[in-house]
Amino acid sequence: MSRRTTVTFNDHDQGVIASVSDPDRAEWAVLVEAAAEKGITLKPGATEAAIVRALVHTGADALRERALECGYAELADLWPEVHDAAETRERRRRYAHRVDRVAEA
């Protein structure tokens, strides 16, 4: 499902779009590469809509990555509280026992 949305860009937004739209700038190359990873092809002279779409997709991915990193950091902080060394040793012992049985067969 496609949908057309009207968005008002302030001067800063327009400056960002202009900088990533310029094939002579590093921002363009990075956006083209990031967009290609999402299946979006950008070529010099791309429409403003295509540029904005690529920015939305790459920006959303960056936010997802950041959220995952935050989640992993929270999990790392919790791990010592929920980690049970005795349970880990028992799992390793059971695993070694299973491997030994298979090796003996």
C-alpha positions as CSV (number, residue, x, y, z in Angstrom):
1,M,0.0,0.0,0.0
2,S,1.4,3.4,-1.0
3,R,0.5,6.7,0.5
4,R,1.3,10.2,-0.3
5,T,2.1,12.5,2.6
6,T,2.7,16.2,2.6
7,V,5.7,17.2,4.6
8,T,6.9,20.8,5.4
9,F,10.7,21.2,5.4
10,N,12.4,24.0,7.3
11,D,15.7,25.5,6.2
12,H,17.7,22.9,8.1
13,D,15.8,20.1,6.5
14,Q,16.2,21.6,3.0
15,G,19.9,21.9,3.7
16,V,20.2,18.3,4.6
17,I,18.3,17.2,1.5
18,A,20.5,19.5,-0.7
19,S,23.7,18.1,0.8
20,V,22.7,14.4,0.3
21,S,21.4,15.2,-3.2
22,D,24.7,16.5,-4.4
23,P,26.7,13.7,-6.2
24,D,29.9,15.6,-5.5
25,R,29.5,15.3,-1.7
26,A,30.4,12.4,0.5
27,E,26.9,12.3,2.0
28,W,25.6,11.4,-1.5
29,A,27.9,8.4,-1.7
30,V,27.0,7.2,1.7
31,L,23.3,7.6,1.1
32,V,23.5,5.7,-2.3
33,E,25.3,2.8,-0.5
34,A,22.9,2.7,2.4
35,A,19.9,2.9,0.1
36,A,21.2,0.2,-2.1
37,E,21.4,-2.1,0.9
38,K,17.6,-1.5,1.2
39,G,17.0,-2.2,-2.4
40,I,16.6,1.5,-3.3
41,T,18.6,2.7,-6.3
42,L,19.6,6.3,-6.4
43,K,21.3,8.0,-9.4
44,P,22.5,11.5,-9.9
45,G,19.4,13.7,-10.5
46,A,17.2,11.5,-8.3
47,T,13.9,13.2,-7.4
48,E,13.5,14.8,-4.0
49,A,10.9,12.2,-3.2
50,A,13.4,9.4,-3.9
51,I,16.0,11.1,-1.7
52,V,13.5,11.6,1.1
53,R,12.4,8.0,0.8
54,A,16.0,6.8,1.0
55,L,16.6,9.0,4.0
56,V,13.5,7.6,5.8
57,H,14.6,4.0,5.2
58,T,18.2,4.5,6.2
59,G,17.2,6.6,9.2
60,A,14.7,4.1,10.4
61,D,17.4,1.3,10.1
62,A,19.8,3.5,12.1
63,L,17.2,3.9,14.8
64,R,16.5,0.1,14.9
65,E,20.2,-0.6,15.2
66,R,20.5,1.9,18.0
67,A,17.5,0.4,19.8
68,L,19.1,-3.1,19.5
69,E,22.4,-1.8,20.9
70,C,20.5,-0.3,23.9
71,G,18.7,-3.6,24.4
72,Y,21.9,-5.5,24.3
73,A,23.5,-3.1,26.7
74,E,20.5,-3.5,29.1
75,L,20.8,-7.3,28.7
76,A,24.5,-7.2,29.5
77,D,23.8,-5.2,32.6
78,L,21.1,-7.7,33.7
79,W,23.2,-10.8,32.8
80,P,25.2,-11.0,36.1
81,E,21.9,-10.8,38.1
82,V,20.2,-13.7,36.1
83,H,23.3,-15.7,35.3
84,D,23.7,-18.8,37.4
85,A,27.2,-20.2,37.3
86,A,26.1,-23.5,38.8
87,E,23.4,-23.9,36.1
88,T,26.0,-23.2,33.4
89,R,28.4,-25.8,34.8
90,E,25.5,-28.3,34.8
91,R,24.6,-27.6,31.2
92,R,28.2,-28.1,30.2
93,R,28.4,-31.3,32.1
94,R,25.2,-32.6,30.4
95,Y,26.5,-31.6,27.0
96,A,29.9,-33.3,27.6
97,H,28.0,-36.4,28.8
98,R,25.9,-36.5,25.6
99,V,29.0,-35.9,23.4
100,D,30.8,-38.7,25.2
101,R,27.9,-41.1,24.6
102,V,27.8,-40.3,20.9
103,A,31.6,-40.7,20.7
104,E,31.4,-44.1,22.4
105,A,28.7,-45.4,20.1
